[in-house]
Amino acid sequence: MAEYLKEKIRAGIVGTGYMGVTHCNALRWNGVEVAGILGSSPGKSKQAAQDLGVLKAYHSFKEMLEDEDIQVVHLTTPNVLHYPHAKASLEAGKHVVCEKPLAMNVLESGEMLALGKKNRLVTAVNYNYRMSPMIQKAREMLLNGDLGTPRLIHGSYLQDWLLYPTDWNWRLDPKVSGQLRTAGDIGSHWIDLATFLCGY
């Protein structure tokens, strides 16, 4: 990774919803320039660029991939777009940071892992809970044996999102979100957290 940090990193964000804004803020907090953004329409791209103070609003994904200023593409789109966008980004020589899940199935994920390795490009999924100071401390205590040997890890989410029958989101459509539903969404955060705490 050291060679990637010698020059200014410029990112392009695909997706202008909640996670697109979240990625934009996080990148800036970490000294990464957000050089461009792409929404689901040219109008959304332009509005997001204006709202977030991003220089470029792309009209197409192809336009972003052809932009030599972009070294890394952040994908914050619905799940069904992750695989084609990540694959195209890697083939264009761009690093990829993707919201979970990386793809709709294990075959697509495996293909992207191999493509990233072949092209010496970063392919990452954002599991941000592991960066919490509280989680870092818990991991340290577990790995040092301060809490004994874990035999069972149990957890749950208390979340009222999509509580009502009238609530709807693309995550409820398996053609867009995949077959894993909750396990592929917030559940994968829990799986990552549990394995990270135990040192895997």
N, C-alpha and C positions, 0 to 999 in steps of 0.2 A: 504493500500500500504506500510506502514512503515515496515512491516515484510519482504517485498521483498528487501528492500534497505539495510539490515544489512550485506549482503554478496555481494561479487563481482558478478555482473550480466554478464552472457556470452550469446551472441546471435549467432544464426545461420541465415544466409541470403539465401533465395531461390530466384534466379534470378541474372543474372550477367550483365544486361543491365544498362541503365542510372539510373533507380531508385534503382537498387541494389547497385551501386556505391554511390549514394546519401545517402541511408540508412547507408552504411558502414561509410561514413564520419560523418554523424550526430550522430551515435552511439558513435563513438570515441570522438567527441567534448563533449559529455555528460558523458564521463567516463565509457561507456559500452564496454566491450571487445567483439570484433567480433572473435569468436572462430572457425567458419567454414563457408564455402560457397558452394552452389550447383548451377551449371548451367544446361543447357538443355542437356549436354553431359559431360562425364568425362573430355574430353579435355578442354571444356569451364570452368569447375570447376577449373581445375589445372591452367589454364591461369589466371583466375580471382584471385585466391589465390596468385599467384606469383605477379601479377600487384598491388594488394592491400595490400600485406604483411599479408595475413591471413594464420594461421597455417595449417588448415585442408581444403582439397578439397574433398568433398564427391562424391561418385560414384552414390548414389541413395538417394531419399528422406527418404526411410526407414532407411538407415544408419545414417542420421542426427537425426531422431527421436529416434533412439536407443542410441545416444550419451548422456551420463549422464552429460557431461560438459555443455550442452545447456539447458538454462532455458526458453528462449524465441525464437520463430521462427518469422522472418520477411519475409513476402511474397510480392515479387515484380515481380510477374509473370503475364501473361495474365489472364484476368478476369475469364475465364472458369475453371482455376485451383484453384481459391481462396477457394471455398467451400470444395472440397475434401481435399486440403492441410490443411486448417484451422481446419476442423473436425478431421482429423487424428492427427494433432498436439495437439488439446485439449484432445483427447482420450489418447494420450501418456503422458499427464500431463505437456505439455508445454504451456506457455503463447503465445498469438498470437498478432502480430502487422501486419496489412494487408493494402496493398494499396486499394484504393476504386475501385469498390464497394466490399463489403465484400462477396457478392455472386451474383448469376445471377438472383435471385428473392427473394421476401420477405419471402417465406416459408423456403428457405435455410438459410437466415439471422436469422430468428426466431429460427431455430433449433440450430444454433451456439450460439446465445445469451443464450438460455436455457442451453446448454451444458457447456458454460463458467461459468454460475452461479452455476450450479450443482457441478462442479469440483473446484469451487473457483479460477478460472483462469482469467486473464485479456484477454479480446478480444477487441482490439482497431483498429480503422481505422485512418490513418494519414491525418488529416486536419490541415496542417501546417500554413496556412495563418493567422489563429487566433492568432498565436504566434508573429506576427509582432508587434513591438513597436507602429507603427502607428495605427494598428487595436486595440490594447489594449487601447490606448488613446481614440480612437473614441468610443469604448464600454463604457469606463468610463464616457465620456461626455454625451453619450446617456442615460445611466442608472442614472446619476445625474440630468438629466433634463436640462443640459446646452444648448441643441439644440432643446428643445421643445419635443413634442410627435411625433414620426415618424408615418406618415400616408401611405407613399409609399416608397419603396426602389427599386431602379432601378440600373442595372449595366450591363456591357458587357465585353467581352474579345476582345482585339485587338491582334490577333495571326495569323501568316502566315503559321503555320505548316499545312501540307496537303493542301496547297493552289492550287497546280497544278494538273490537271487531271492525270498526270503520277505518282503522289505521292501515296504511299501505306503503310499501317501499319495494323497489326492484329486488331486494334481497328475498322477498317472498316468492319470487318466480324462479323455479329451478332451472329454466332455460337460460336465465341471465346470471343467477347466483351459483348454480351447480347443485349437485345432489346432497352435499354435506350440510346445507342449511346452517343452523346455529353452530355446529361443530367446526365448519369452515370459516366462520366469522369470529364471533367473540370466543367461541370454544377453543379455537386454535391459539388464542392468546393464553388461555388457561393451560393448555398442554405445553406450550413453550415455557411458561412461567414455572410449572412444576419440574420440567426437565432441567431448566437452568438452575433452579434452587438446589437440585441434587447433584449438580456438577456434570451433567451429560451434555 
